[in-house]
């Protein structure tokens, strides 16, 4: 099973709303990632969690708040977002946070977020 | 500063022929490279990777070539099939605290019957 699941598939929210994106994997991976992908652009790394601890924050605004409650789950809490935050949010996981040609990142299908 | 570049936004190839997708990079600290395939409304799917110490890796119809001196890699698909139509992303891996993947802009490959 190489599946990473993400919910919801689509989310529309206003600028004053608080919402959360959820990501789950059951592959025993210990590293999990959040990426943001704008239309016609490549995915851009936002956060990396390794063994449930935040190891990389790519200078993401505080209106995005990640959380890793256990090794299988990764959340992204959203608050006071701007319309320019509308994008596809991708979650990924890998066995470790070191990466190698045999330890690759597996991606979920993404959550399409629209901020009005 | 675009560290990974895919200069062809799109490529159209006849079914059965070879598809060649190209990628250039600037950072010599990247330790390995990957190709991902992406269909609409899906996440990227891993295809094939190559370590920076190798110059070729083959997996079925897919072969990746790495030219370190030119900082260039390419993905060859042969023979191309209609199901190969997708956006292909080149990605480069670097360890900065943890693994980071830096993606190219993507190339939309269309296989014509």
Interface residues (C-beta under 8 A of the other chain):
Chain A: X4 X6 X31 X40 X41 X42 X43 X44 X45 X48 X50 X55 X56 X90 X92 X94 X97 X98 X99 X100 X101 X104 X105 X106 X107 X108 X109 X110
Chain B: X4 X31 X32 X34 X36 X41 X42 X43 X44 X45 X46 X49 X50 X51 X57 X89 X93 X95 X96 X97 X98 X99 X100 X101 X102 X103 X104 X105 X106
